[in-house]
């Protein structure tokens, strides 16, 4: 599943359970091009990052891509963001949604 299709599926799941609409592609760090896939700045500075391609040597699991991700996520943490990370199977099986609901205080 392409990243855009995976993100569309996650967005549809969020909408189906009535979670607040996230800000998409939010730039969060001055001087950087870093963006979050899904962000809720007014809900505990929560972020969801969707990283597909883990089984096809995608960008997020190759050396340079991993290093860029580590820098981005460490900067986000230092700025107070709570970042959830999800892979393809987690979105497809609903566990990404379940985790997001828990982050919002909804669900077990």
Buried (B, 14 or more C-beta within 10 A) or exposed (E): BEBEEBBEBBBEBBEEEEBEEBBEEBEBBEEEEBBBBBBBBEBEBBBBBBBBBEEEEBBBBEEEBEEEBEEBBEBBEEEEBBBBBBBBEBBBEEEBBBBBBEBBEEEE
